[in-house]
């Protein structure tokens, strides 16, 4: 009798679980998205018709493939229709606000600056990264600051922010100068080899590769200090892992796809284990040094500062900074601080190489200010022309084309009622290239536009986002870019090579499809 009762109860529990899973799946993939769609349509926000499960993904993929299949005939900065062709098409049909579908996730495209500012400032604690975004990056950067939401984000921000402030950020400048000196020596050797082989004039180099190696070297040193060689090994694996996660993310719109035993998923798990094994070896060696009395802190690099903060804040306010989270923060810092800075440098060199008059002006400013040496931290703000050039580079080629935020509760945004679960996507590159905001010369390289405060960060210009959730490492990234560019431009003259083919593409960030080839010539 007891067995029969047990079987009946067990069967009932299984049936309840099955029904709950079915209901949750139907709600997630059908009921909630349809409710959001109807809510927005009542407010006059419409968009293209979506297909079942895949939404507008096939249409977007077709438009992007068509727009990027051909290279641009000249170096033109009119790139919105190339990189976001679906935005151009749909905004012409549906206006400044429209809904489109990434699989079953409804997204509202928003370009009105007053509403964007309200979202990024007033509602920063009740908006953040969606399930699709977090799921797509969980094996790559995990639950680090970039993907955290709500109270988790608030706690992590308080811990990570001090790592990029005051005296700590000044201590990283030495690493930047050291690595840049090594880069300049490598470039000089390339030039000398070219001349020994009978070459005349400048030597052609793909500057993007050099910048990627340089920023990887810098972030390895600033994150891991004396363990930076192992750090470089970790970053090599993370680069591969990033590509694999991007492939696997394409299928997340299908229910249960993350459980499929695919080749991508197997390789991702192996790579993740290798990365975390190497990270744990570095962390454990730091802990051992403190425990046996060889040191009183875990170090002054980024990892050491995070471990020191973990020790101070352990269990504080119910929030525990564990070793898994430390590893996730290390991976996040590599992604956010390596690739984006390398691309900022690459695009800025391309712009200066194709605008020699501006290159000469910046060089003159750097030489007068720095007298042949690297710029000191108190000189950074005085490099006015270089600051203007970097800002114009960030405007024309921002690291991220879009800025996503999902509403975690119902919001009142201007005249709009935003239902819980709606993702709001802000097309940063379209706003940075808006003729309405910037004028008729919007697609021209004109750093002078930043000589006044009309386009100060946060107003119509937000390459590092805005509000409380802005990029925590932006000061470090700008410091790094200024030092590298100032040192490079004081030693070399560079012009755009005939081999360069202008073909920007988006692979999470805006990248040059074939790299950036420049003719490099030492000033000496």
Secondary structure, DSSP 8 states (H G I E B T S, - for coil): -HHHHHHHHHHHHHHHHHHHHHHHHHIIIIIHHHHHHHHHHHTT------BTTTBTHHHHHHHHHHHHSS--SS-----HHHH-HHHHHHHHHH-S-EEEEETTEEEEE---HHHHHHHHHHTTTSEE--HHHHHHHTTTTTTSGGG--HHHHHHHHHHHHGGGSHHHHHHHHHHHHHHHHHHHHHHHHHHHHHHHTT--S-EEEEHHHHHHHHHHHHHHHHHHGGGHHHHHHHHHHHHHHHHHHHHHHTTTTSTTGGGS--HHHHHHHHHHHHHHHHHHHHHHHHHHHHHTTS-SSS-SSHHHHHHHHHHHHTTGGG----HHHHHHHHHHHHIIIIIHHHHHHHHHHHHHHT-HHHHHHHHHHHHHHHTTS---GGGGGG-HHHHHHHHHHHHHT-S-S-EEEEESS-EEETTEEE-TT-EEEE-HHHHHT-HHHH-TTTTS--GGGGGSSTT-BTTTB-TT--GGGS-TTHHHHHHHHHHHHHHHHHHEEEEE-TT----EEESSSEEETT--EEEEEE--
